[in-house]
Amino acid sequence: MKKKMLIVFGIIAVIIIGVGGKVYMDKREEKKEQDLLAVEKQSVKALKNTFADISEVDIERTGYNGMTGSYRMLVSMKNNEGKKVDFDYGFVKDSGEIGDYGVEDRNVQVKGITKNKIKVIYSNGEGEEL
């Protein structure tokens, strides 16, 4: 009888630990996604302070370098004239500035500031006006 009770308690303990671990992992992944979304929003604000006449930004992919603490974004950017350019840029969360970017088309990538709201599509598929 004692042996059966011990086995039942052991099985219950394993189930509780397994479910608890799964919940913990899910919450950790959700927090990671929220942090990435916040960094992407911050980087788009910095992008607006770097280029003039932006109308739309689509973040296709984001990568993180744990050694440098920097992010690399691959974006598709459209200006007010409807011209589009694909390029990548580096962003460091702590500085809030674009570190470097690839110049693909100077006619679209015009240095300046965009003051109007722009359409943004983040790497997770969510969109908003920023």
C-alpha positions in Angstrom: 0.0 0.0 0.0 2.8 2.4 0.9 4.6 1.6 -2.3 1.5 2.4 -4.4 1.1 5.7 -2.6 4.7 6.6 -3.2 4.4 5.8 -6.9 1.2 7.9 -7.2 2.9 10.8 -5.4 5.9 10.4 -7.7 3.8 10.5 -10.8 1.9 13.5 -9.6 5.2 15.3 -8.8 6.5 14.6 -12.3 3.3 15.9 -13.9 3.4 19.1 -11.8 7.0 19.8 -12.6 6.4 19.1 -16.3 3.4 21.5 -16.5 5.2 24.1 -14.4 8.2 23.9 -16.7 6.1 24.3 -19.8 4.3 27.3 -18.4 7.6 28.9 -17.4 9.1 28.3 -20.9 6.0 29.8 -22.6 6.1 32.9 -20.5 9.8 33.3 -21.1 9.2 33.0 -24.9 6.4 35.5 -24.7 8.6 38.0 -22.8 11.3 37.6 -25.4 8.8 38.4 -28.2 7.6 41.4 -26.4 11.1 42.7 -25.8 11.9 42.2 -29.5 8.8 44.1 -30.5 9.8 47.0 -28.2 13.3 47.1 -29.7 11.8 47.1 -33.3 9.5 50.0 -32.3 12.4 51.9 -30.9 14.5 51.3 -34.0 11.8 52.5 -36.3 11.6 55.8 -34.3 15.4 56.1 -34.8 14.9 55.3 -38.5 12.4 58.2 -38.7 15.1 60.4 -37.2 17.6 59.2 -39.8 15.7 59.4 -43.1 13.2 61.9 -44.5 9.9 61.3 -46.3 9.3 57.7 -45.0 5.8 56.5 -45.6 6.1 52.8 -44.8 8.6 50.4 -43.1 8.3 46.6 -43.2 10.7 44.8 -40.9 11.3 41.5 -42.6 13.8 40.0 -40.2 15.6 40.9 -36.9 18.7 39.3 -35.5 20.4 39.8 -32.1 24.1 39.6 -31.4 24.5 38.6 -27.7 28.2 39.5 -27.7 27.8 43.1 -28.8 24.2 43.6 -27.6 23.2 44.9 -31.0 20.4 44.1 -33.3 20.4 43.8 -37.1 17.2 44.6 -39.0 16.4 43.8 -42.6 13.8 46.2 -43.8 11.8 47.3 -46.8 11.3 51.1 -46.7 8.9 53.1 -48.9 9.0 56.9 -49.3 6.2 59.4 -49.9 6.7 59.0 -53.7 6.0 55.3 -53.5 9.7 54.3 -54.2 10.9 51.3 -52.3 14.3 50.2 -51.1 15.4 47.0 -49.2 18.4 47.4 -46.8 19.7 46.4 -43.4 20.7 48.5 -40.4 22.3 48.0 -37.0 20.7 49.2 -33.9 21.8 49.3 -30.3 19.0 49.4 -27.8 20.9 51.4 -25.1 21.9 54.2 -27.5 18.6 54.5 -29.3 20.3 55.3 -32.6 20.9 53.6 -35.9 24.5 52.4 -35.8 25.1 51.7 -39.4 23.1 51.0 -42.5 23.5 49.8 -46.1 23.0 52.4 -48.7 21.1 50.9 -51.6 19.3 53.9 -53.2 20.1 57.5 -52.3 16.9 58.7 -54.0 14.9 56.8 -51.3 17.3 56.9 -48.4 17.4 60.6 -48.1 19.0 61.9 -44.8 16.7 63.9 -42.7 13.7 63.5 -40.3 10.3 62.1 -40.9 7.7 63.9 -38.8 4.5 62.4 -40.1 3.1 59.0 -39.0 4.2 56.0 -41.0 2.8 52.5 -41.5 5.0 49.9 -39.8 4.8 46.1 -40.1 7.0 44.3 -37.5 8.8 41.0 -38.0 6.0 39.2 -36.1 3.4 40.4 -38.7 1.8 43.0 -36.4 1.3 46.5 -37.9 0.6 50.0 -36.6 0.9 53.7 -37.4 3.9 55.1 -35.6 
